[in-house]
Amino acid sequence: MDRLARIQAESARAALNPLALPELLWLVRDMIGGVMGTMERYCKHTHRVEMLVTDRPDLQAISREPYESHYYKLKRRNDLAIDLPLGTILTDDLLGDDRLLSRDEFYIDFLAKYGMRYFIGAVLVDDDDQLIWTSIQRGPDQPRVGAEEQRAYRAALPHLSNALALYSRMRALPSGTALAETLDRIAEPIAIVAADRHVLFANRIMRAIFDESTILGTERGRLTAFGAPLRAALVRLIAAVRAGQLSARETVARPGGLRPLTLRAVVLTPEHGREFQAGEGTLFCLMIDDPERPFASGIGSSAETYGLTPREAMVGSYLVAGRTAGEIALRLALSRNTVRSHIARLREKVGERSALGVAARLRADNTMLG
């Protein structure tokens, strides 16, 4: 098995087992060449950076505290990640030549102290709440990353991105006794689907999407998509799963100034050591990344607490995200009167007198649960 195939296989395992993420980072680092692989998160609300995972816990143990408390503020690489488009390959070439880097405090005071110098990286997640990027750190005796290494790194990024997509949703949740219970608490859409399109499980938010019938839905228990671009993307995604790919993604452009929507598939492989057979019976985890929907500000188990319907829960999520009744109506393709009726029922069930009160209550409940 070549290196990229090993990375693809490990990314499918890491998507449902975060303990495999360091091994995945190591495989990418082994392909590129370096001394440390990392995934970092930048919070857009607090403007702080934290280290999520690394393949060098020994190096992280001594460098994490000074980095997260001080040196991240001096790191111009972070500015690149924040300013440049999603998917851009980031290298030292974007920061200047060695003469300029030799006067950079981050390079001379932090990287040199811990045996690092050059890097290659890219942003994997960019939404309203956070940026998450991955990078490979090079040693002081290694040259800058070249064009061939950049091509190899770019080929590995979709697999890293798919592994991170589910990990980032599950990392803050308490472990559950059943996968379905855990997935149902995630405030983003996830389903378990067979490659013949039969939907075996859909979490609360995915069920709400099926109910809306504007992105995905079901017909006689089988997955379907609405609109020609989404249908074509779903066909390609399932074809990749049937062909034996362990992870795949399709990004769909949308009209009206809406940001692109991404469908992701991570195959649920049999137990380790058993031969994997592709085909119509293959099961995969389907995820939707839709930056126009407020899933990151979802209301978690509050929907169950207050007995909300899927539609009421979705409207509540939009209220938590700060959307007005008019904006909610536009995004859900509903009339304003229908949205106002949902908000009225939310006020009654939650026990608040206004939409702002509902949003504040749901936000506070979700914060306490997290």
N, C-alpha and C positions, 0 to 999 in steps of 0.2 A: 504494500500500500504506500503510495507516494505521500509527501508531506501535506499537500492540500487536502487529499482524501482523508487523512488522519485528522486534520483540523475540522473537516466537515462532520466526521463521525463523533468527535469529542464535543463539538458544539451542540449536537442533538442531545447528548447525554447531559451536558452542563445546563441546558435550558430547564431541565426538571430536577437537577441535582447541583445546587450552587457549589458544593464541595469539589466539583470537577472543574470549576472556573480557573483555579491556579494552573492545573494541568493544561487547559486550553491555552492560557497565556504563554506557558512555557513552550508549547508546540509552535506558536507563532514566533516567539522570540528565537527558537532554534532555527526556524526557516530564515529569519531576517538577520540574525546575529546581534547579540547584545548581552547586557548583564542583568536586566530587570524588565519585567512586563507589568503594567499597571492598568487599572480602570479607576477613574476619578469622577466625582460628582461635584458640579458647581450649582449651588442653590441660588436662583435668581432673586429670591426674597431677602436672604441674609447676606448674599455676596460672599459666602464662604465656600471653601473647597474641602472635601474630605476624600480620603483614600478608601475605595470600596473593596478592592481585592488586588492581590499581587502574587506573583509566583516566587517572590523572594521575601518570605516573612522575616528572615534574619536581618535583611537590610531595612525592611520596613520598621522593625522594632526599634531601631536606633535613629531613624530619620523621620518618622511620622510626626512626632510631637513638634520638633522645630519647624517642619514643613507646614503643618496645618495651623500652627499658632503665629507664624511670621513669614516664612519665605514664600508661601504661595502668593503673597501680595506683591512680591518683586518679580514674579514669573511672567515674562512677556509672552511665553507660549500660551498661557491662559487667555490673554487678549486675542491671540490668533483664533483660538477655539471659539471664543464668543462672537468675534466679528465676521469670520469667514463662513461661506455656505456649508450646510450639512454635507458630509462626504468628501470635503476637501482634504487632501493629504497634507499634513503639516510636518515640516522639517526645519532645521536650522537655517536653510537657505532663505527662508522667508524673514529671518531676523537679522541677517547681515553676515559679513565675512568674519574670519577669526580675529581680526584686529578689533572689530566692534565687540565681539563676544568676550574678548579678554578684559574688557572694561565693564562687563555686565555683572552686577553684584550676585545675582542668582547663580551664574556660572562659576564665579571665582570663590564665593563664600559657601555655597551649598553643594552644588554638583561635584566640585573638585574634592571636597571633604569626604564625600561618600563614594568616590570612585566612579563617577559618571560624567558624561560630557554631551555628546550629540544624541539626537532622538528622531523618531518618526512616530506620528500619531494621527488620529482622526476622531471627529465627533460621531458618536453612535446614536445619541438621543438628544433632541432639541425640542422642548415643549414649553408651555407657559410657566412651568415650575422649575425646570432644571436643564442642565447640560450634563451629559455623561460622555466622557471620551476615554479612549484607550491609547496607550503609547508604549513603545519599546525604547528603553534607555541604553545607550552605547557606553562602552568603557573608554577611558582616556587614551588607550592605545589603538582604538578602532577609528576608521575614517568616517566622514559623513556618509549618510545613506545615499546610495546611488540609484540610477534610474531602474535597473533591473530589480533591485530590492524593493523599490516603490511599487513596481508592477506586481510583485509577489504579495506584498502587503495589501494592496488594493483587492486582490483576488480573495484574500482571507477575510476581509471586512464584513461581507454579508453574513458569514457564518458567526462571527463574533457578535454582530448586531442581533441575529436571531436568538443566540444564547442569552444575551443581556435582556432582550425584550421581556421574557417571562420572569427572569431573576429580579429585575427591577420592580415588577409588580408584586412579587411574593416576599421580598426581603424584609419588609416591615411587619409582616403578618405573623402571629403566633402559629406554630406548627399545629396542624389539625390531625385528627385520627383518620380522616378520609380525604382523598384528593378532591372529591366533589365538594365537600364542605369548605375546603380551603379556597377552591376556585370560585365558589359562590360568594365569598366575602370580598373578592377583588373587585374594585370599582371600575373595571375595564372589561371589554368584551372578550370572552374566551369560550371556545367550544371544543369538544372532542368529536372528531368526524372520521368516518371511514373513507377510503379513497373512492368508493362507489357513491359518495356524497351522503350516505346515511348519517344523520346527526344522532350521536349516542348521548351527548350531554351538552347543555349550554348553561352558562352561569347566568345570574340574575340580569346583568346588563346586556349580555348577548340575547337573552330572551326578549328584552325590551326592544332591541334592534329588529329581531324577527317580527315582533308585534307591529312595529312602525312600517315595515316593508318598504323602506326607502334605500337601503344599502344591500342587506342580505335578508333572506327569508327562507321558509321551508315549504315544500309542496309534497304532501304525503310522506313527511318525515325526511325528505332529502333536501340538501342545501341548494339554494338558487340565489342568483344575484340579479339586481335591478339596474338596467342601463347597459348598453352595449360594451362600454369600456370595462365595467366591473365584471360582466359575464366573461369577456375575453381573458381578463386577468385571472379569474377563478379557474377557467379551463387550463391556462398555462400552469397555475400553481398545482392543480391536481395531477396534471400530466407529469410534472417534475417528481411528485410523490410516487406515482405509479412506476416511474422509471428508476426508482431506487435512491433518489436524493433524500438525505436525511434532514435537510432544512432548505427552505426556499422562501422567497418573498417577491411580491409584485406591487409596484407603486403605480397608482392611477391618477392621472391629471383630472381636474374637475373645473367646470366653467364657473363664471361669476366671481372670480377672484378668490375662490376657496382654495386653501392649501391642499396639496396632494394627500391622498389616502393610501395607506399601505396594508396589504394583506400578508400575513406571515403564516408559515406552516413549519412545525417541528414534529418530526416523526416520533411516535412512541414505539421504540424498538423492543423486541423480546428481551428476556433476561440475558445478561452478559454471558457470552460463550455459546449461545445458540445462534444458528445461522439465520440471518435476516432475509426474508423473502418479500420482495416488492410485489405490488399488484393491487387489485381492487379491494382486498381485505385489509390492507395496511391502515393502521389508525394514526391520525396525526392531530396535534393540538393547533387549532386555528385561532389566530389573534388578529385584531384590527387596531391599527394606529390611525386615529382620526384626530388631527390637531384642532378641528373645529368643534369637537364635542368635549364637554368638561369632565371626562372620566377621572382625571387626576384629582379632581375635587369632588369625587363621588361621595355618596352619603353612607356607604358601608352598610352596617346592619341596622341603621336607623329605619330603613324601609320596613324591615320586619317588626321593629319595635312599635312603630306607629300604624302598622297594617296598611302600608301604601301599595297601590297597584303599580305594575311596572311603568305605566305612563306617568303616574304621579311621582314616582321615584325619579324618573328622567327629568321631569319639569323641576323637581326639587334640586337635582344636581345642577341644572342651569341657573337656578336662583342662587345657589351657593357660589357658583362661578361669577356672579355679578351680572347676569343677563337680564334684560328687561322683558316684559311680556311680549312686546313686539318682536324683539330679537328671537325669543323662544319660538314664537309662532312661525317666523321665517325659517328657522333652522329645522324645525320638526314638520314643516309643511302643514301646519294647522291654522285654523282661523284664530284671531285674537280672542274672540268670545270663548272658544274651546279652551284656550290656555287660561283665560281668567277663571273659567269653571274649575279647572284643575287646581289653580292656586287657591280658590275658595275652599275646596275640599282639603287641601294641604293645611290651610289656616285652622280649619275645624279639627283635623286629626292631630296636628302638632300642638294646638292650643295657643296660637299666636294671633294677634289682631291684624297683622300686615304681612306682605310678602317679604319685607326686610326682616321682620321678626322671625318668619319661617327660616329664611336663609341663615340668620344668626344662630338659631336653635340647632339646625342641622349641622352647621359648621362646628359649633361647640361640642355637640354629641360626638361627631366624627373625630375631633381632636382628642377628646378624652379617651375614646376607644383606641386611638393609635398610640 
